[in-house]
Amino acid sequence: MTAPVVPRGVFRLVRRRRSLLPDRMHRLLPAGLAAVVLSSAPVRAELQAGTAVVDVTPQEWPLAPRGSFFPKPVNSAHDPLMVRCVVLDDGRTPVALAVVDSCMVHRDLLDPAKRQASEATGIPPENMLIAATHTHSAPFANAVHGTPQERAYQRRLSEGIVAAVTQAAGNRRMAGVGWSSAGLPDEVFNRRWHLKPGTVPTNPFGSDADRVKMNPGRGAGNLVKPAGPVDPELSVLYVTDAKGRATALFANYSLHYVGNTGGEMSADYFGEFARLMPVRLGRPASGFVAMMSNGTSGDINNINFRDPRPRRAPFEQMRFVATKAADAATRAIRNIGEVSGEVTIGMRQREIPLGHRVPTAAEIERAKGIVAAGPEEERQLPRLAKLYARRTLDLAARPPTTKVLVQAVRIGDLAICTFPFEVLVEIGLELKEKSPAGDTFVVSLANGAYGYLPPPHQHELGGYETWMGTNNVQKNASVILVRNQLEMLEELFAE
């Protein structure tokens, strides 16, 4: 008995018209065929794949997880922080896909690490996708700032990235790949809300212009409707060895961190997912690596504001979400039907100049006054006013433009797009809809970290994700970057 192969046209049709269904394809393949899929016939292929995992858990304390406005130092890690990597090579184009358990990794650290890894492996730096998970229970990695402990962590992380790419490249063996997705809608909620008139608070800039609020409060009585959609699709790139055993899983889900760590470092649900997948797959190959990348989750979190869940113990909710994500990934793998070693791999990268947000002279003067305010004056200001005053002055001191990297990867009929931002979900949904590929997913916070990326119409609504200092680049940046992504995809899929 052999697993049925779903025609590519079916995948394309379902993605276009049913992308928001709870489970896009799992009904096309009976659950009883799971064992057939996971023990598929040996692959005769030119494709090669290699994997590696490197522990980058901090060794020097205290360190502050940097996912809050006012981070507090901690002295331990509940679970390890890792760099996970898979290298794919079709004989012409090698690519490295790596996911780092970090809140954000800045380009000033990533570019030198890529160059070192390239010297060791021969893989061009522009063929390396390195993304942060955005766990809020880990530090930032910015090579030009930090305490002695932070600089030690940054060195360890940089060395770990180089080692992971180098080891994965050295572990290349014959392989096959497949891709699919499954729905996991009940763990994603848009956190930007329209509220009843008069209940949106004054923003840190002293303005009442916001029409929506991030995280309005669980069970709040002033809720009207979310300000945007969600993307419930959990996508997977699945890699097997020559004997059909699972070698790697690169997953993607548009959900922010889960949190509630009880004062310790943690890889959040991303790390727990990676630990669960070998169990789901039974007997994967030696060296099997699972990784979860962050999708377009800039306005998506795990909080149901209309119907709040019961309180959770530390780490309980991240385990719960990881369990459901691992189950969804397993369903997605069953959807694949058949892996193949005869796939085309391609990759494009562009460096795009974007203008920085420019504070007005009045905004700069107001910010200077707020920064100089004493404790009594500060108590009269809107919440977070001093923090955003500092961010305003930081923006005013920056050069007019910055250059950001965006990438498009082709693996057979799968496309992976990247942005170095916390991307709002509508941008990812637009790319999925317009992509020429049969399946597409988007990785956020890849190859740098430049703040939030809202589409222009969300700027009109205001709210945290659009504030100057949260969003640092020109308001139409998403339009520019999506256009470049689609151009790169057209190039890749014309080959």
N, C-alpha and C positions, 0 to 999 in steps of 0.2 A: 504494500500500500504506500503510495507517495502523496505528499501534501499537494493540494491544488495550488496552482500559481494564479494569483489575481492579476489580470492584465493591467498594464500601466495606465491605460485609459480609464479604468475603473477608479484607481487611486486618484487620478486627476479630477474626475467628475465628482467624486465624493468630497474631496477637499474643497472644491469650488462651491458646492451647493449645500454641504452638510457639515461644515467645519466646526459648528458649535454644538453638534450632537454629543451626548455623554460618552459614547464609545464608537468611534467613527467606523471601524472596520471589523470589530471582533465577531460579529455575527456571520461574517463570510467564511469563517473557518471554525469548525466545531472544536470545542475545548478538548475533546478526546484526542485530537491530532497533535496536541502540544508535544508529546514525546517524539513524534515523527519530526517535527520542526527542529527540536533541540538536539536531535541526533541525526542530522541530515547526512546524505551521502558525502564521501570525501570530495573535496573541491579540487578540480584540476584548473589551475589558474596562474596567471602571471602576477596577480596582485600579491603584495606582501604587507604584513602588518607586524608591528612590535609595540610592546607596552612597558610601562614602568610606573612605579609609585615611590615617592620620596617623602619622608617625614620632615616637615618644616616647623613642627611645634616649637614655640619659643623656649629657650633655655635660660634666659636671664629675666628676672622679675624685679619690680612690678612692671606691668604693662597695662595700658588702658584699651579695652575694646572701643573702637571708634565709631560705633553705630548710633550714638546718642548725641544730643546737643552738649551735654555736660558729662563726658565719660569719666568713670571712676576706675582707678587702677585695680587690677586683680593680681593674684600671686600663683595661679595654677590653671591648668587646662583639664576640663572634664573628659575630653576625647581629643585624639590627635588631629592636627592640621596637616594636610597633605598637598603635594602636587601630584596630580594624576595625568598621565600622558599616553596617547596612542599616536603612532606614526603609521601612515598609509602611503604606499608607493606602488603605482601602476607600471613601473619601469621607465616612465618618463618624468613624472611629477611627484616628488615626495612632499607630503604635508605633515605637519605636527599639530595635533589638537591637544591642548593642555588646559586643565581646570585647577585653579588654586583656591584653597580654603582661606580666603582673606576677604576683608571688607571691601577694599579697593587696592589695586596695584597700579601705581602711576607709571607713565611712559618713561620717566627718567630712570626708573629701575629696569623696566622691561627691555628697552632697546639695547643696553649693554649686555643683558643676559642673552638675548637672541643672537647678538653677534658672536658671543662666546660659544653658544650652542652650534651656530652655523660653522664656525671654525672647526669644531670637533666632529661634525656630522656631514658637512657638505650640503645640508638643507638650507636654502636661501632664507634669510630672516623674514622676507615677505611671504614665505610659505609657512609661517608659524603663527598659529592662533593661540593666544594665551589669555585666559579670562579668569576673573575673580568671581567666586560664588556670590559675594556680597553678604556673607554671614555677618550679622551685626555683633557677633561675639568674638571678633578677631581684630587685630590692628589694621590701620592703613599701612601701605608700604610706599613710602615716598622717599627716594634716596637722598634728598637734599635737606630733610628736616628730621628732628626727633631727639629724644633723650638717648643716653648711651644704650639703654636697653632696647629702644626702638631701632637704633642703628644696628645693633647686634642681630635683631630679628630680621631686618632688611637684608643684611649680608647672608644670613642663613637661607632666607627665601630666594635670593638671587642665585646662590649656589645650588639650591634645590631645583630650581627651574632648569638650570643648565644640565644638572645631573639627570633629571627626568627625561628631557628631550634626548640627551646623549645615550642613555641606557635604552630607551624605547627604540631609537634608530638602530642600535646594535643588536636588538632582539628580533629584528624583522625575519619573518618566516612566511611561507605560502599561506594565503588567507582568502576568505570570501566575505562579502558584506551584504547586508540587507537593511531596509529602513521601513518604518511605519509609524503609527501613532495610535493612541487610545485616549478616550476622554476621561478627565478627572475634574468635573465641574464643581463639586461640592466643597472644594478647599480653596477656591479663589473668589475674592470679593473686591469690587472696585471701592477704594477707600476715599474717593473724592465725592462729596455729597452736596446737592442743592438742599438748602435748609429753608425753613419758613421765614418770611420777610422779617427783617430786623434781628435775626438771631445769628448771623455770620459775624464773628468778632472782628474788631479792628486789627489790621495786620501790623507787623513790626515797624512798618514805615509810617504808621499813623494814619493810614488810609482805610476808608470803608468801601473801597472799590471791589473787593473780593465778592464774587457771587457764589463760590463754593468753598467748602472747608474739608481739609484732610482729617480723617479720623474724628468724626463728630462726637463720638462717645457711644458706648454700647447701650442699646435700648433707648437712645435719646428720643424725646417726644417731638422734636422739631425737624425730623427727617422728612424730606420730600421724595427725592429719587437720586440714584447714583449719577454722577456726571459723565460716565463713560461705560463701556462694556467690559467684559473679561475675555480671556482666551483660555478655554479649558483643555486645550490639546497638550498631551504629554507625548513628545516625539522622541524616537530612538534611532540611532545609528548602531547597528548590531554587527559585530565582527566575529568570525569563526576562524579556527585553524584548518589545516588541510584534512583533519579527521572530522570536521563538523562540530568541534567543541567550542563553546563560547570563549572568546579571547578578550573582547572589549565591548563595552556598552557606553556610548556617549549619548546622554539623555538631555532633554531640554523641557523646562516647565516655567510658565510665566507666573511665578509666585515669589514675592519678596521672602526674606527670612521669616522664620516663625518666632524665635526668641524664647524668653523666659528661662534663663540659664542659671539662675541662682548664684550669680557672681563669679562665674568661671569662664574661661575661654571655651569655645566650642565651634565645631564645623557646622552646627545646626542640622537641619533635615538633609542638607546636601551630603554631609558625611555619613549620616545614618543610612541614607539610601545606598551609598556605596558599600556599606558593610552588609546590607541585607541582600543585595542582588546575587552574590554567590550562592546563598541559600535558595533563592527562588529558582536558580538555574540548575541546581542539583549537583552536577559534576563538571564545572567549567574547566578549561585548560589551566595548567600551571601558569601562574603569572596573570591570570584574568584580572582586568581592571574595569570597574564601573565608575562613572562620574556623572554628576548632575550639573548642568550649566543653567545659569539664570536667564530666562527668556525676557520678554518685554513686560516687566513687572513694576515699572516705575510708579504706577498708581494702583497696584494690586497687592492686597495682603490677605491674611488668613483670618480676618475678623468679620463675623456676620453681625453687622450693627443692628439689624432688625430683630434678630433672634439669637442673642448671645449664648455661647456655650457655657457650661459650668467651669468654674475655676480649675486650673491644672497645677499639678506639682511641677517643680523645675524639671525641664527636659521632657516632660510627659507629652506635650503637644507636638514637639518636633519628631518624637518617635512615632506618634500617631500618623502624622502627615507622611513621614518617610515610608511607613508601612503601606499606606494607600498608594503612594507613588510607585513603590516597588511592585505592587500588584498590578497597577496600570501598565508599567513597563513590561511586565510579563505578558499581559494581554497583547500589547503592541508587538512583542517578539513573535507571538503565535500568529499574528496577522501577516507576517512577512511571507510565509509559505515556502520560500526558497531563497537561499543566499547565492551570490555569484561572485566569481573572481574575475570576470570579464567586464570590468567597469572602467569608464573614463574618469580620471581625476584631473581637476583643474583648479586653479586658484588665481584670484586677482586681488590686488591691493591698491588703494589710492590714498594719497595724502591730500586732504581737503582743507583749504584755509577757511576759517570762519571768524567773523567779527565778534569781539567780546561785547557784552552789554556795557554801555557807557553811562555812568551816573551823570546827572545834570549838575551844574554848579550848585544849585539849591540843595540837591540831595547830598552832595559832598559836605556842604557847610552844616546841614542838619546832622549828618553822621559824626562830624568832628565834635559837635556840641554834645551829642549823646555819649560818645566815648569818654569825654571829659566829665560827664555828670557824676556827682557823688551819690552815695547810697540813698539819701532821702529823695533826690530828684529822680533817681532810677525807679523808685517804687511808683512814681506817677506815670511812667512810660508804659506802652503796650508790652506784652510778653515778648521776649526775645529781641527787644529793640536794640540793646547794646551789642548782642551777637551779630545782628544784621547790619548794624552801623559799621562794625569792623569789616564785615564782608564787603560792604559798599566801598570802603576806603581801599580795600585790597583790589577790587576790580578797577578802581580809578587809577591805581598804580601799575596795572598790567599794560603790556603792549596792545595796540589796537586789534591785532589778530592773533589767532593760535592755529596750529595745524594738527588735524586729527586723522587717525588712520581708520579706514573702513575696509572690510574684506568681504569677498564672496568666494565660497568654496563650492565646487561641483564634485559630487561623488555619485557616479551613475546619473540617475534621475532625481537625486536629492540635492537641494541647495541649502547651504548654511551661510547666513549673513551675520555680520558683526557690527556693533557700534560701541565706542568707548564712553558710553553714557548709561545712566539709569533711564531706560526708554519707556515712555508711556505706551500702553497696550495697543492703542489704535494704530500706531506706526507699524507694529509687527503684523497686525491683521491686514493692513494695506499691502505690505510686502508679500504676505502669503497669497493674497488675492491676485496680485499683478505678476507674480513670479512666473517665468516660463517653465519652471521645473515641475515635476509631478508632485513633489513634496518639498516644503520649505520650512525652516525654522530660523529664529533669530537669537543670537547670543549677545547679551548686554555686558557692559563693563569689560570688554575685550580690548586688549592692547592699549589700555590707558583708562583714565577716569576724569571726566570733565564736568560732572554734575548731572542734572536732570535734562532730559530732552522731551519737551512736550510738543505736540503739533500746534500750529498757529491758533486754531480755534479754542484750544484749551487755555492759551494765554489770555484770550478775551474773558475767560471766566475767573482768572486769578487763582488764588490759593497757593499753598506751600510749594508745590512742584514748579510753579511759574515765577516765584519771587526772585528778584535780582540777588544773586549770592547763593541761591539754590540752583537756578538755571543761570549759567554764566555766558552763554553764547547767543548770537542774534536770534530773534524770535522765529524766523523762517528757516532755521538750521535744519530741521527735520525734512523740509521739502527738498533742500539741496542734497542732503545725504541719501534720501530715498531715491532721488533721480539717479545719483551716481551708483547706488546699489543695482538698480534695474538695468542700467547700461552695462555694468560688469556681468550681470547674469545673462543678458542677451549675448554678450561676447562668448561667455563660457558655453552656453547651450547652442550656439551656432557652430561650434567645433565638431 
